[in-house]
């Protein structure tokens, strides 16, 4: 807890001298202070073979995810956005930021791209198979026990998933092409290749949000 409320400078492995906090360090400290204090209650990994840390961490992540989803839904309602647009934009962006930073750290520190790219596919698999599967299973069991039928209206799901799969196919194709020896691998390589790939992927995301939003507001027809 003492470390949580103390402003620390960036660590420098090459120098043994302690660096003084910069102006940005102070700003980020006060911005993140609430989250630092909250996650300071996560037990150390030495307790119960790490299970205490795992259980509390998962519980806090679940609470924060529920808070983000509820906040995004109210935010979308306030500014007049439909739930489908809010889900694929603000909710997805907010819940994917931790995965993005985790992939960034893995890409910088690991020798190979397996961890960073695998984290992306693994997190999506957890969201789809566990996130939807467990929630829908609980809902189906609850409705069956009460004699009612559990229905999920598709809405824009079919169109959104189809567009996502198309862009995912081209993204995978680009990653495969980047394995050419002139490029250097799925990540990194010459600046022109990595900047071009980044721009293409961001463009895919923007187009996906745009198409899903247009379909939600009936500017384009679904199938």
Secondary structure, 3 states (H helix, E strand, C coil): CCCCCCCCCCCCCCCCCCCCCCHHHHHHHHHHHHHHHHHCCCCCCCHHHHHHHHHHHHHHHHHHHHHHHHHHHHHHHHHCCCHHHHHHHHHHHHHHHHHHHHHHHHHHHCCCCHHHHHHHHHHHHHHHHHHHHHHHHHHHHHHHHCCCCCCCCCCCHHHHHHHHHHHHHHHHHHHHHCCCCCCCCCCCCCHHHHHHHHHHHHHHHHHHHHHHHHHHCCCCCCC
